[in-house]
Amino acid sequence: MDDFDLECLLNEICDEDVEAAAREMKLGLTLTADDLQKIYSIACRHAQARVASAMRVRDAMTRDVLSVSKYDDISNAVRLLAEKNISGLPVVDRENRVVGIVSEADVVSMVGSRRAHTFKELLRSIVGHPLPERKIGHLVGDIMTSPAITVFADTEISEAVRLMDSRRIRRLPVVDKDQRLVGLISRSDIVKAMGRKLTEAGKEA
């Protein structure tokens, strides 16, 4: 029985069904259908947390990664972002070491005009976030966001998620010990990997 069938059945369970199951198992407690559904929901959360804690970045990352050089013309990065329908690219130096990220926001900042900063931006600057400024230049290295936030392939998935949440970013370049690019992990990669793991766990149960 797959997860979908089980979830549908849970919605149909009544108190009498639960009481009959408890009697069959000779349990000395009274459970309602609502109790059982809550137990199932909590158990699912625990299962997801357990699966996530056992997963590493290497289990979810994309290995065939598009990147640009810091010495590329900005037009090359813009073309890749548009053609591949992606919102950001790792930027590497001549040794393939990750030195930054170029995103749609970086590109858009080139055509923005200098303006008075908002109150929210000023508050963020107090805790160490740089104030947004118009970016000028013709090379990717002139407009990229640097340094890039990166992770190692053996980093736990939960740590990658924490980094994405705290930095408000959608993806992380994956690097080796020499900071060379070996992959990329995004939120969608994590969701897909979690789905595969949970499906496998369900089949083994």
Helices and strands as residue ranges (DSSP letters): H 3-12, H 15-24, H 33-54, G 57-59, E 68-69, H 74-83, E 88-92, E 98-103, H 104-108, H 119-126, H 140-143, E 151-152, H 157-167, E 171-175, E 181-186, H 187-204
